[in-house]
């Protein structure tokens, strides 16, 4: 994450001359991001008390949401004022700062050489982990809709202040994680997840009525609130009562499920939007979250 932004400085001229090299660098950059993401959440899961798992994961998530909210603003200012070279140097500086800050932290994992380590696919085959991965995938499809298609739909509707959606979304997600994490720890993930899925899916469905700022803000608040509950609850559900030596693999399955849903969702929803329009696109995205609701209730009944 510290070195790769510098490589972008080497790319000059027509994109066709270095397209393959750029793709390789982007893949490596994505691998670095995935490792940082998975390791950070695994570390937090190791050090926070079991009874405050949702709260701890939610607090870490707030830092990521904050960075995602202010990062584009800072990036645009740097690019406008100083150009892309300074932008990539700044990215390297921030990543290096993160590297230096984390070095004094003590390792949370204790290696037990006598214990047999389960493979990634063995972990994935566990019923609970597979269930969480499925919900994470469906959640990722919803994230694809909010991240890729809200802005062009709002532009099509003639709405000027599109950032209102993302401000509402981020604010609701942050407040929910700060104020709602303890609630989830107290009542349990299985009781919170259905409401989170309903809020997220409902926020996508009401975009079918989009015609002004009010619906845009309401949709952002609903989906952001659902996101704020859903991410830490699914993460906590996956790793709760699981051995410390497979937590990293479990979180990798969880985050990989979200990434896969975002990737597949972007493609499928894009085709739906092209064929049937934005309203049908958001109907399909919202329906996906309600399918997750049905899957979750079915799983809970089976466990009983």
C-alpha positions in Angstrom: 0.0 0.0 0.0 3.0 2.3 0.6 5.0 1.4 -2.5 2.4 0.8 -5.2 1.1 4.4 -5.5 4.6 5.4 -6.6 4.5 3.0 -9.5 1.6 4.9 -11.0 4.0 7.8 -11.5 5.9 5.7 -14.1 2.9 5.4 -16.4 3.0 8.1 -19.2 1.5 8.5 -22.6 -1.3 6.6 -24.3 -3.2 4.2 -22.0 -3.0 1.5 -24.6 0.8 1.4 -24.2 0.7 0.3 -20.6 -2.8 -1.0 -20.0 -1.8 -4.6 -19.1 0.9 -3.3 -16.7 -1.7 -0.9 -15.1 -4.1 -3.9 -14.6 -1.3 -5.9 -12.9 -0.5 -3.0 -10.5 -4.1 -2.5 -9.7 -4.5 -6.2 -8.9 -1.5 -6.1 -6.6 -2.8 -2.9 -5.0 -6.2 -4.6 -4.4 -4.4 -7.6 -2.8 -2.6 -5.2 -0.4 -5.9 -3.5 0.5 -7.6 -6.8 1.1 -4.8 -8.0 3.4 -4.8 -4.7 5.4 -8.6 -4.8 5.7 -8.7 -8.5 6.8 -5.8 -8.2 9.2 -7.2 -5.0 10.9 -10.6 -6.6 11.6 -8.9 -9.8 12.8 -6.7 -7.9 15.2 -9.7 -6.0 16.6 -11.6 -9.3 17.0 -8.6 -10.7 19.0 -8.2 -7.8 21.4 -11.8 -6.6 22.2 -13.8 -8.4 24.9 -16.2 -11.0 23.5 -19.2 -9.3 25.0 -18.3 -6.0 23.1 -17.5 -7.6 19.7 -20.0 -5.6 17.7 -19.1 -2.4 19.4 -15.3 -2.9 18.8 -15.8 -3.9 15.1 -18.2 -0.9 14.7 -15.6 1.5 16.1 -13.0 0.3 13.6 -15.5 0.5 10.8 -16.1 4.2 11.7 -12.5 5.0 10.9 -12.8 3.4 7.5 -16.1 5.1 6.7 -14.6 8.5 7.7 -11.6 7.9 5.4 -13.9 7.0 2.5 -16.0 10.1 3.2 -13.2 12.7 3.4 -10.6 10.9 1.1 -12.3 11.9 -2.2 -12.6 15.5 -1.0 -8.9 15.7 -0.1 -7.9 13.9 -3.2 -9.9 16.2 -5.5 -8.3 19.3 -3.9 -4.8 17.9 -4.2 -5.3 16.9 -7.9 -6.9 20.3 -8.8 -4.2 22.3 -7.0 -1.0 20.2 -7.5 -1.7 17.4 -10.0 -1.7 13.6 -10.0 1.9 13.3 -9.1 1.5 14.9 -5.7 -1.8 13.0 -5.3 0.1 9.6 -5.6 2.9 10.9 -3.4 0.3 11.8 -0.7 -1.2 8.4 -1.0 2.2 6.8 -0.4 2.8 9.2 2.6 -0.5 8.3 4.2 0.0 4.5 3.8 3.6 4.8 5.2 2.2 6.7 8.1 -0.2 3.9 8.8 2.7 1.4 8.6 4.8 3.4 11.1 1.9 3.8 13.5 1.1 0.1 13.6 4.7 -1.1 14.2 4.6 -0.7 18.0 1.5 -2.8 18.4 2.1 -6.2 19.9 0.9 -9.3 18.0 -2.5 -10.7 19.1 -2.1 -14.1 17.6 -0.4 -16.9 19.5 0.9 -19.6 17.2 0.3 -23.2 18.5 2.5 -25.5 16.4 0.8 -28.5 17.9 -2.6 -27.5 16.6 -3.8 -28.6 13.2 -4.6 -25.5 11.0 -7.8 -25.7 9.0 -7.6 -24.8 5.4 -9.5 -21.9 3.9 -12.0 -24.2 2.1 -12.6 -26.2 5.3 -13.5 -23.0 7.0 -15.7 -21.9 4.1 -17.6 -25.3 4.2 -18.8 -24.6 7.8 -22.5 -24.1 7.7 -22.5 -20.9 9.7 -19.6 -19.4 7.7 -21.2 -20.3 4.4 -24.5 -18.7 5.6 -22.6 -15.5 6.5 -20.8 -15.5 3.2 -24.1 -15.7 1.4 -25.6 -12.7 3.3 -22.3 -10.8 2.8 -22.6 -11.5 -1.0 -26.2 -10.2 -1.1 -25.1 -7.2 1.0 -22.3 -6.5 -1.5 -24.9 -6.4 -4.3 -26.7 -3.7 -2.4 -23.4 -1.8 -2.0 -22.9 -2.0 -5.8 -26.2 -0.2 -6.3 -25.4 2.6 -3.8 -21.8 3.0 -4.9 -22.2 2.9 -8.7 -25.7 3.9 -9.7 -27.2 6.5 -7.3 -25.2 9.3 -8.8 -26.1 8.7 -12.5 -29.8 8.2 -11.5 -29.9 11.4 -9.5 -28.3 13.3 -12.5 -30.9 11.8 -14.8 -33.6 13.1 -12.4 -32.1 16.6 -12.5 -31.0 16.6 -8.9 -28.0 18.9 -8.4 -27.0 18.1 -4.8 -26.2 14.5 -5.2 -23.7 14.5 -2.4 -26.7 14.7 0.0 -27.2 11.0 -0.5 -23.6 10.1 0.5 -23.6 12.6 3.4 -26.8 11.1 4.7 -25.5 7.5 4.2 -22.2 8.1 5.8 -23.6 10.0 8.8 -26.3 7.3 9.5 -23.7 4.5 9.2 -21.2 6.2 11.5 -23.9 7.2 14.2 -25.4 3.7 14.0 -22.0 2.1 14.7 -21.1 4.4 17.5 -24.5 4.2 19.2 -25.8 0.8 18.1 -22.9 -1.5 18.6 -23.7 -2.0 22.3 -27.3 -2.8 21.4 -26.3 -5.5 19.1 -24.0 -7.0 21.7 -26.8 -6.9 24.2 -29.6 -8.5 22.2 -27.6 -10.6 19.7 -26.8 -10.4 16.0 -29.6 -12.7 14.9 -32.2 -10.2 16.2 -30.5 -7.1 14.7 -29.6 -8.5 11.2 -33.3 -8.8 9.9 -33.9 -5.1 10.7 -30.6 -4.1 9.1 -31.4 -6.0 5.9 -34.9 -4.4 5.9 -33.5 -0.9 6.3 -30.9 -1.4 3.7 -33.2 -3.0 1.2 -36.0 -0.4 1.9 -33.6 2.4 1.3 -32.8 1.0 -2.1 -36.5 0.4 -3.0 -37.6 4.0 -2.2 -35.2 5.2 -4.8 -37.8 4.1 -7.3 -39.7 7.2 -6.2 -36.8 9.5 -6.6 -37.8 13.0 -7.7 -36.1 15.3 -5.3 -33.8 15.8 -2.4 -36.2 14.4 0.3 -36.3 10.9 -1.1 -32.5 11.1 -1.8 -31.8 12.0 1.8 -34.3 9.4 3.2 -32.8 6.7 1.1 -29.3 7.5 2.3 -30.3 7.6 5.9 -32.1 4.2 5.7 -29.4 2.4 3.8 -26.7 3.9 5.8 -28.4 2.9 9.1 -28.8 -0.6 7.8 -25.2 -0.7 6.7 -24.1 0.5 10.1 -25.7 -2.4 11.8 -25.3 -5.1 9.1 -21.5 -5.0 8.6 -20.4 -5.4 12.3 -23.3 -7.9 13.0 -22.4 -10.2 10.2 -18.7 -10.0 11.0 -19.3 -10.7 14.7 -21.7 -13.5 13.9 -19.1 -15.2 11.7 -16.2 -15.1 14.3 -18.1 -15.4 17.6 -17.1 -18.6 19.4 -14.7 -19.6 16.7 -11.0 -20.5 17.5 -8.5 -17.6 17.2 -6.4 -19.5 14.7 -9.1 -19.4 12.0 -10.5 -15.9 12.6 -8.4 -14.4 9.8 -9.7 -17.0 7.3 -13.3 -16.3 8.5 -13.0 -12.6 8.1 -11.4 -13.2 4.7 -14.5 -15.2 3.7 -16.8 -12.5 5.0 -15.0 -9.6 3.3 -14.5 -11.7 0.1 -18.2 -12.3 0.0 -18.9 -8.6 0.1 -16.3 -7.9 -2.6 -17.7 -10.7 -4.8 -21.3 -9.3 -4.4 -20.1 -5.8 -5.3 -18.3 -7.1 -8.4 -21.1 -9.4 -9.6 -23.7 -6.9 -8.6 -22.1 -4.1 -10.6 -22.2 -6.1 -13.7 -25.7 -7.6 -13.3 -27.3 -4.4 -12.1 -25.6 -2.5 -15.0 -27.3 -4.8 -17.5 -30.7 -4.5 -15.7 -30.3 -0.7 -15.8 -29.4 -0.7 -19.5 -32.4 -3.0 -20.4 -35.1 -1.8 -18.0 -33.9 1.6 -16.5 -32.7 2.8 -13.1 -36.0 2.1 -11.3 -35.9 -1.6 -12.1 -32.2 -1.6 -11.2 -33.0 -0.4 -7.7 -36.0 -2.7 -7.4 -33.7 -5.6 -8.1 -31.0 -4.4 -5.7 -33.6 -3.9 -2.9 -35.2 -7.3 -3.6 -31.7 -8.8 -3.2 -31.6 -7.6 0.4 -35.1 -8.9 1.2 -34.0 -12.3 -0.2 -31.2 -12.0 2.4 -33.9 -11.4 5.0 -35.7 -14.6 4.0 -32.5 -16.6 4.0 -31.7 -15.3 7.5 -35.1 -16.1 9.0 -34.9 -19.6 7.4 -31.5 -20.2 9.0 -32.6 -19.0 12.4 -35.7 -21.3 12.3 -33.5 -24.3 11.3 -31.1 -23.6 14.1 -34.0 -23.8 16.6 
